[in-house]
């Protein structure tokens, strides 16, 4: 019945279409036109696709991934426009390990529906499984641009960011192992690198890598960089049981978490000529556990006990447990940083700093993770902050950033720096010393040593930035060395502090007049005369400005530089944009004699006077 109804509607639409080519008959009735009506076949295909999707979902739940892929493929064949089918098949592909196909299906889902978060999640998951961490990172970021509030994408992005940081740390630890200490000097002298030893680029790389092993990443793709890796691995292998021995895995670093325990068992190497058979994974794990010494087990137990006491805020008892752990295993820096945390909470800041410094020393000796060393520096910074030693705190946090970068640490550095600058300025304030500096400046000014006068007035401003007289005096000194922009800046600051200080308007007007900003000079002198009508300097300045404006008009010559500067002035631009001013300017172009009528209009007279003074009109 439904199919017959649709067919009837399509026939009606086609009938209208034949009578007139514009589908108005159907569209006016609010109906779909024949081109967009689903055919019975379309509906049958969609029903089939949904049925196959349901079968695929059942197979996916049962972990029968090949069967799920088969059903989702049939669903796509029946209805290739549905993004959900591609997304579901991507999930099945990912579980089967067919990651390239998963990425391709996720891309198709995103193409069909770009604002659907699940498509980005599918693609990101597949890329992560392929260890393409940076591509996964970009995928999740693109998804969040389209779906900024999706919790799944936000959580996945955080996970991938942690993976990226972990990969970077592992790479840095590897380079430290291969090229750290005096190892780089030995590598550079190896016979296999003899052909590069006269190359300046090679020497530069040797020096840079020797100082900072992580910088090897810049040279990894060069010919000598690849040879360096070869030599470094060979030298490491020879140091662990001969040239044929397998290189030992790096010791696992302690967890960043204060409450977790870790172990760093040493790797064993076989001296047998025949290759050793691979042991089952379970047996290998049992061997690692057996390698823990009794002292190490007791140390970890003491640490865990201390962590429990720390959480109960029983700091003295916690410190005693950490002392025991350190005595049993002095090579684990986390025991020291945990003890430092307890001392910090107990307000024993100097002892906390001392423990952190010792922890850093132990960590470097035992190749601890950079993040752990960074955390120790951060704790030093916290302790110094509590002691109000902001300079030392900032230095500690900056050293933490050198070990392992963190946005949170960068934010703390900015906050502490701002606070320190504020305190430094406040500590420097002294009205008495400011007055002394001003008197020295006045003496230099009288003796025509204007540069020295400016320095003393600047010192006075630093000591007391709220005194308008110091800005006025420095503005006057700036005029003597022809530093007009600096003079104007001081005039503006003086007016901001004390707007009714008449004398400063004379200095401001003279500076504008020298810079051929006649309109601004006129305004400054007028304001000064309003505040102090009897001021002779102000009247003279006003008269000189009016004379300069008249001379410019009578000469008939246009100062293009001054005019361009005036047209770039925001105040002039604002006046020119006013409709009434534009209308008056158009009238003046038709009849220049209309200027008299314009100037009789009080609303326009002031504005045109400004334009005339600026040389725009």
Secondary structure, DSSP 8 states (H G I E B T S, - for coil): -HHHHHHHHHHHHHHHHHH-SS-HHHHHTT---TTTS--HHHHHHHHHHHHHHHHHHHHHHTT-HHHHHHHHHHHHHH-TT-HHHHHHHHHHHHHHT-HHHHHHHHHHHHHH-TT-HHHHHHHHHHHHHTT-HHHHHHHHHHHHHHSTT-HHHHHHHHHHHHHHHHHHHHHHHHHHHHHTTTHHHHHHTSGGGGGGTT-HHHHHHHHHHHH-GGGGGGTTTSHHHHHHHHHHHHHHHHTTTSTTS----------SSTT-------------SS------HHHHHHHHHHHS-HHHHHHHHHHHHHHHHHHTT-HHHHHHHHHHHHHH-TT-HHHHHHHHHHHHHTT-HHHHHHHHHHHHHHHHHTT--HHHHHHHHHHHHHHHHHTT-HHHHHHHHHHHHHHS--HHHHHHHHHHHHHHHHHHHHHH--HHHHHHHHHHHHHHHHTT-HHHHHHHHHHHHHH-TT-HHHHHHHHHHHHHTT-HHHHHHHHHHHHHH-TT-THHHHHHHHHHHHTT-HHHHHHHHHHHHHH-TT-HHHHHHHHHHHHHHHHHHHH----HHHHHHHHT-HHHHHHHHSHHHHHHHHHHHH-GGGHHHHHTSHHHHHHHHHHHHHT--
